[in-house]
Amino acid sequence: MEKKYLYLLVIVVILGCSKKGDKPNKENESFDLTAQVDPFIGTGGDGHTYPGATVPFGMLQVSPVNGISSWGWCSGYHYSDSIAIGFSHLNLSGTGIGDLLDILFMPINKEVDLSVRPKSRDSLPYKSSYSHKKESASPGYYHMFLKDHNIHVELTTSQRTASHKYTFAKGDEQAVVVDLGFEINWDRVQRSSLTIEDAHTISGYRFSNGWAKNEKVFFVAKFSKPIAKHHLFADGIKSEKNDVEGKRAALQLFFKVNDTDELQVKVALSSVSVNNAKENLEAGAFNFETTKEEAKKNWNKALSNIIVETPIDSLKTIFYTALYHSQLAPVTFSDKNGQFRMENDSIVRAQNYTTYSTLSLWDTFRGEQPLLTLIAPDKVSDIINSMLAYYEIKKRLPVWILYGNETNTMTGYHSISVIVEAYLKGIKGFDAEKAYETMKSTMMQDERGLNHYKKYGYIPYNLLDESVSITLEYAYNDWCVAQMAKALGKEEDYTFFLNRSKAYQYLFDNKTGFMRGKNENGKQWNEPFDPKYSNHRKHTDYTEGNAWQHSWFVPHAIEDFISLHGGHDTFTNKLEQLFTESSEITGDNTSADISGLIGQYAHGNEPSHHIAYLFNCANKPWRTQYWARKIMDTQYNTTPNGLSGNEDCGQMSAWYVLSSIGLYPLNPASTMYQIGSPLFEKVTINLPEGKSFVIVAENVSDKNIYIQSATLNNQIFNKTSISHQTLIKGGELHFVMGPEPNKDWGVIKNTEE
């Protein structure tokens, strides 16, 4: 990667010279938080992030594509690679699912034959090698030098428009390939079209079936130079017309060399139509640098919602990269005119809100969505309105929405947690009564195992795979519905759903201390039983994990959960065993998602993310402090392998953002944050209406990880949790840290404020 060391040194000096306690000026351009972000973190290993350009929650993610069909390349790019086949405009951040990568552009310096259907990237005539030495990225900007074509590619975006800048070698042919037929991973093209509209403009569409079963992407691209000639192909047949349509459409455009080696392109997309894409296209002259600077400004604003102060540069890089990754998704889905496409091809118009898609709710309800309630509450209400719009089509709340399509991926209905959390935190902008009815209706249907859940009070293992995980998640979903019912004065519903939320009690085996599969007669456990056994997504009681990792999900009834174990000591001893047990995973088809192991704790997958904070609830908060810091220290770093598992649309990073400032939402819908081990000397959370909440960790270091004492607004504070309502009022939470646990701090019974 190219690094601007001198520039970064100047930034460090500026930050270092600011007076202690001074509040950074968010409008001061010299305070450049984007310099702390490294978009290559997570592009190696199984992080599955992309390094390309986008803006916070932007519609487009323009990023390099390596062209390999493999799990490591789900985002289109893997740091281990050195071949590029083009630059796509839709990319997933860390999902472990290979879809999107639509509308592929590739600048080249020669004429190529697009009539032959490639069998792999090796047979692509427009591919090129590249080196990380001539590759760089920062929030809103990406650069790659295509070695084989001798072209510098630069990319940036606004909310709905991508901007490309290609710099060719002097005197070289200037050409661009647009290949709508290339497909990798899950994606399969159904139909595509390309049209030469005028001397500067092309348009088209690409319909595909992949993880999103009915993905329809329309686009328009405008070039800074007139098109001198073109070659159009449909299914390998060259056309002399100005438009083609077929399963696989591709073209090559040629531009006059004339007096400049630079070619700029602006690209806009739409799920609705080419006309909508044209409306989304940013008007005005081609000005790549202006767009790039505006993207940087937008990112600085988004990153400045939380200011951390530490003398350790690597911690700043990990933190601000995590805060950056936490704001890549969900993505803008509605067009400028408010329209967007549903999976049944109906066109809906968002009224007074922006529609978002890429809702990875099984992951993001845990930490990502709670983080957004602090740093982007306006986005939260729009996300909820988006989910309510999706409900109108399916008549149930979404599970995992991708480009307007329900993928039904993962378990539970955690859109419910997102809605209830927002409502109880006072976030406005959506119809609470309507939202409640969608939640109730969703949990009273018969799909996805709810028929068994309603009949037996749990899901019998012999009737549905992953029965334990699904039962525990439905129990939590029920508890969330109960809290909303209570808040809205629906006492009968409150009692019904609260009683049903005790489903976890059916599956706890007090002899082994694990949640286990039980058959429909309620008497027989699933045998034989091995708590380390994993069988990925089939003939299993657990989702992407084993009994060790999934037996802890009772965030809504922790006191009862502890009682089932036999009390605090038995409970915390079992917790300690989780972290110290051998990391062996047994079985012939173990889940690749079980990663980031500390004992049997698997930080690389989301079901483990709340577990370290359970010690707080059993009068051993110093063990939460120890293990939270251990996870931060071992599961995150500044290399491309800096994430221990799938980023999953911001959840892996949101865990770090929240945990590193000393807070984590063990039960998001409770609106309470558990206190862990703050990593930074000072954290300033910039809140709406000019307020701020400051967290100070006096004497904090890599050894001083334990809380000795605390004050909240200069008053003694001896709790292991703090409410969202307290936090958003503003104030200061001051910790004194030390190298040994203070076993008296935080051990009194928690009371909600």
Buried (B, 14 or more C-beta within 10 A) or exposed (E): BEEEEEEBEBBBEBBEEEEEEEEBEBEEEEBBBBBBBBBBBBBBBBBBBBBBBBBBBBBBBBBBBBBBBEBBBBBBBBBBBEBBBBBBBBBBBBBBBBBBBBBBBBBBBEEBEBEEEBEEBEEBBBBBEBEBEBBBBBBBBBBBBBBBBBBBBBBBBBBBBBBBBBBBEEEBBBBBBBBBBBBBBBBEBEBBBBBBBEEBBBBBBBBBBBBBEBBBBBBBBBBBBEBBEBBBBBBBEEBEEEBBBBBBBBBBBBBEBEEBBBBBBBBBBBBBBBBBBBBBBBEEEBBBEBBBBBBBBBBBEBBBBBBBBBEEEEBBBBBBBBBBBBBBBBBBBBBBBBBBBBBEEEEBEBEEBBBBBBBBBBBBBBBBBBBBBBBBBBBBBBBBBBBBBBBEBBEBBBBBBBBBBBBEBBBBBBBBBBBBBBBBBEBEBBEBEEBBEBBBEBBEEEEBBBBBBBEBBBBBBBBBBBBBBBBBBBBBBBBBBBBBBBBBEBEEBBEBBBEBBBBBBBBBBEEEBBBBBBBBEEEEBBEEBEBBBBBBEEEBBBBBBBBBBBBBBBBBBBEEBBEBBEEBEBBBEBBBEBBEBEEEBEBEEBBBBBBBBBBBBBBBBBBBBBBBBBBBBBBBBBBBBBBBBBBBEEBBBBBBBBBBBBBBBBBBBBBBBBBBBBBBBBBBBBBBBBBBBBBBBBBBBBBEEEEBBBBBBBEBEEEBBBBBBBBBEEEEBEBBBBBBBBBBEBBBBBBBBBEEBBEEBBBEEBEEE
